């Protein structure tokens, strides 16, 4: 099954934007597993402390960061810290 962890899947626009009848793409009969990850509170605090104490932090967002919610959170975080983001 491979190692659990982050995955990147890129689909070309001609595949991503195609429409087909739902009957031609049936959903799996068994529900897919949902994995959630929650870091240990101490590790999360340590990461926050490192970010908050950085002199010139840079926040990089992936392709999902262009959504309205992510952009709003990212922009407000950057403004608060006065740090660049991408």
C-alpha positions in Angstrom: 0.0 0.0 0.0 3.0 2.4 0.3 3.9 4.8 3.1 1.2 7.0 4.5 1.9 10.7 4.2 1.4 13.7 1.9 0.6 13.0 -1.7 0.7 15.2 -4.8 -1.5 14.3 -7.8 -1.6 16.6 -10.8 -4.1 16.1 -13.6 -3.8 17.8 -16.9 -6.6 20.3 -17.6 -8.1 18.3 -20.5 -8.6 15.4 -18.0 -9.5 17.5 -15.0 -12.2 19.5 -16.8 -13.9 16.7 -18.7 -17.5 15.7 -17.9 -18.9 12.2 -18.2 -22.1 10.5 -17.1 -22.0 9.4 -13.5 -22.8 5.8 -14.6 -19.5 5.6 -16.4 -17.5 6.4 -13.3 -19.1 4.5 -10.4 -17.8 5.1 -6.9 -16.0 2.3 -5.1 -18.4 -0.1 -3.2 -16.4 0.1 0.0 -15.9 3.5 1.6 -12.4 4.9 1.4 -10.4 5.3 4.6 -10.0 8.7 6.1 -6.7 9.5 7.8 -6.3 12.4 10.1 -3.1 13.6 11.6 -2.8 15.6 14.8 0.6 16.5 16.0 1.5 16.1 19.6 0.7 19.3 21.5 4.3 19.8 22.6 5.5 19.4 19.1 2.9 21.9 17.8 3.9 24.4 20.5 7.6 23.9 19.6 6.9 24.6 15.9 4.8 27.7 16.8 7.6 29.0 19.0 10.1 28.5 16.2 7.9 30.4 13.7 7.1 33.2 16.2 10.8 33.7 17.1 12.0 33.7 13.4 13.5 37.0 12.4 12.5 36.8 8.7 9.9 34.0 8.3 8.7 33.0 4.8 5.5 31.1 4.4 5.1 29.0 1.2 1.7 27.7 0.3 1.0 25.0 -2.2 -1.5 25.1 -5.1 -4.4 24.8 -2.6 -3.5 28.0 -1.0 -5.3 30.0 -3.7 -8.7 29.1 -2.2 -10.5 31.9 -0.6 -10.3 30.5 2.9 -6.6 29.6 2.7 -5.8 33.0 1.1 -7.6 34.9 3.8 -5.9 33.0 6.6 -2.5 33.2 4.9 -2.8 36.9 4.1 -3.9 37.8 7.6 -1.1 35.7 9.1 1.5 37.4 6.8 0.2 40.9 7.7 0.3 40.1 11.4 3.9 38.9 11.1 4.8 41.4 8.4 6.5 38.6 6.5 6.4 37.6 2.8 4.3 34.7 1.6 4.0 32.9 -1.6 
